[in-house]
Amino acid sequence: MKHEPIPLDYCEDCNSNLNIPIHLQEVRQAIQKTRNSTPGADGITANWFKRLSNTDLTCITSFFQEVFTTSYIPEEWKHSIIVPIPKPNKDKTKINSYRPIALTSVFSKVFERILIQRITHHLLTEKKIPPSVNGFLPLRDNQLAVYKIHTAID
């Protein structure tokens, strides 16, 4: 199946909600949705973020806004620690018995979550994602896709 590129319909007014300043509430929501997994090289955990005061969160919001407006990504965010995790019931002497896990900075995870939320909201409200696409979207999942297929067959 050949995929055709989707023509970009750039409209300053249409896309303006993507470029508004990052709000404290966006940062809070992104932090709350971030899993309490292993930290990146900086050692900062999601739990650390979740315990910050409003003053601290305001500083982080300003920092994220600076990253957003300048497009300068801190060097530390571009690096991961790769940890091999053994697959269950596999021969641990073989390389293909492991799966790599990338430990990245929670700062970058929170910032990425803010961007993903904005882009997803924009694409859904502007109806840029076809109704047939169900994966990884709010209020859409594979069960819905299976239901639609089953209904179409009946």
C-alpha positions as CSV (number, residue, x, y, z in Angstrom):
1,M,0.0,0.0,0.0
2,K,1.4,3.3,-1.0
3,H,1.0,6.2,1.4
4,E,0.6,9.7,0.0
5,P,1.9,12.6,1.9
6,I,-0.7,14.7,3.7
7,P,-0.7,18.2,2.4
8,L,0.1,20.7,5.1
9,D,-2.6,23.3,5.5
10,Y,-0.8,25.9,7.6
11,C,-3.0,28.6,8.8
12,E,-1.7,31.0,11.5
13,D,-5.1,31.4,13.0
14,C,-5.9,27.7,12.9
15,N,-2.7,26.7,14.6
16,S,-2.4,29.5,17.1
17,N,-3.5,27.3,20.0
18,L,-0.4,25.3,19.5
19,N,1.8,28.3,20.1
20,I,0.3,29.8,23.2
21,P,2.5,30.0,26.3
22,I,2.8,26.9,28.4
23,H,0.6,27.2,31.4
24,L,1.3,25.9,34.9
25,Q,-1.8,23.7,34.7
26,E,-0.3,21.9,31.6
27,V,2.9,21.2,33.5
28,R,0.9,19.9,36.5
29,Q,-1.2,17.6,34.4
30,A,1.9,16.3,32.5
31,I,3.7,15.6,35.8
32,Q,0.6,13.8,37.2
33,K,0.4,11.6,34.1
34,T,4.1,10.7,34.2
35,R,4.8,7.2,35.5
36,N,7.0,6.7,38.6
37,S,9.6,4.8,36.6
38,T,13.4,4.8,36.8
39,P,15.0,8.2,36.3
40,G,17.4,9.2,33.6
41,A,21.1,10.1,34.0
42,D,20.2,13.2,36.1
43,G,18.7,10.9,38.8
44,I,15.5,13.1,39.1
45,T,12.4,11.0,39.5
46,A,8.7,11.7,38.6
47,N,8.0,11.6,42.4
48,W,10.4,14.5,42.9
49,F,8.4,16.5,40.4
50,K,5.1,15.5,42.0
51,R,6.3,16.9,45.4
52,L,7.3,20.4,44.1
53,S,5.7,23.6,45.4
54,N,3.7,26.0,43.2
55,T,6.7,28.3,43.2
56,D,9.0,25.5,42.0
57,L,6.5,24.5,39.3
58,T,6.2,28.1,38.2
59,C,10.0,28.1,37.6
60,I,9.8,24.9,35.7
61,T,7.0,26.2,33.6
62,S,9.1,29.2,32.7
63,F,12.0,26.9,31.9
64,F,9.7,24.8,29.6
65,Q,8.4,28.0,28.0
66,E,12.0,29.1,27.2
67,V,12.8,25.7,25.7
68,F,9.5,25.9,23.7
69,T,10.1,29.5,22.3
70,T,13.8,29.1,21.6
71,S,13.6,25.5,20.3
72,Y,16.8,24.8,22.2
73,I,16.7,21.3,23.7
74,P,19.1,20.8,26.6
75,E,21.9,18.4,25.8
76,E,21.0,16.2,28.7
77,W,17.6,15.5,27.3
78,K,19.1,14.1,24.1
79,H,20.9,11.2,25.9
80,S,19.5,8.0,27.4
81,I,21.0,5.2,29.5
82,I,20.3,1.9,27.8
83,V,19.7,-0.9,30.2
84,P,19.3,-4.5,29.0
85,I,16.3,-6.2,30.7
86,P,16.1,-10.0,30.5
87,K,13.0,-11.5,28.9
88,P,11.2,-14.0,31.2
89,N,12.1,-17.7,30.7
90,K,14.8,-17.0,28.1
91,D,18.5,-18.1,28.0
92,K,20.3,-15.2,29.7
93,T,23.5,-16.1,27.8
94,K,22.0,-15.0,24.5
95,I,21.8,-11.4,23.4
96,N,18.3,-11.8,21.9
97,S,17.0,-12.8,25.4
98,Y,17.2,-9.1,26.4
99,R,15.1,-6.1,25.6
100,P,16.7,-2.6,25.8
101,I,15.1,0.0,28.0
102,A,16.1,3.6,27.5
103,L,16.2,5.7,30.7
104,T,15.6,9.3,29.8
105,S,15.3,12.5,31.7
106,V,12.0,13.0,33.4
107,F,12.3,16.7,32.5
108,S,12.2,15.7,28.8
109,K,9.3,13.2,29.4
110,V,7.2,16.0,31.0
111,F,8.0,18.5,28.3
112,E,7.2,15.9,25.6
113,R,3.9,15.0,27.3
114,I,2.9,18.7,27.1
115,L,3.7,18.8,23.4
116,I,1.9,15.5,22.7
117,Q,-1.2,16.7,24.6
118,R,-1.3,20.0,22.6
119,I,-0.7,18.3,19.2
120,T,-3.3,15.5,19.9
121,H,-5.9,18.0,21.1
122,H,-5.3,20.2,18.0
123,L,-5.5,17.2,15.6
124,L,-8.7,15.9,17.1
125,T,-10.5,19.3,17.4
126,E,-9.5,20.2,13.8
127,K,-10.6,16.7,12.7
128,K,-7.2,16.0,11.1
129,I,-7.2,12.4,12.4
130,P,-9.6,10.1,10.5
131,P,-12.3,8.3,12.6
132,S,-10.8,5.0,11.5
133,V,-7.6,5.7,13.5
134,N,-8.1,4.4,17.0
135,G,-4.8,3.6,18.6
136,F,-3.3,5.8,21.4
137,L,-6.0,8.4,21.2
138,P,-8.4,9.5,24.0
139,L,-11.8,7.8,23.9
140,R,-10.6,5.5,21.1
141,D,-9.0,2.1,21.4
142,N,-8.6,-1.2,19.7
143,Q,-11.8,-2.6,21.2
144,L,-13.7,0.2,19.4
145,A,-12.0,-0.7,16.1
146,V,-12.9,-4.4,16.5
147,Y,-16.5,-3.4,17.3
148,K,-16.6,-1.2,14.2
149,I,-15.3,-4.1,12.0
150,H,-17.7,-6.6,13.6
151,T,-20.6,-4.2,13.1
152,A,-19.6,-3.6,9.4
153,I,-19.4,-7.4,8.8
154,D,-22.9,-8.0,10.4
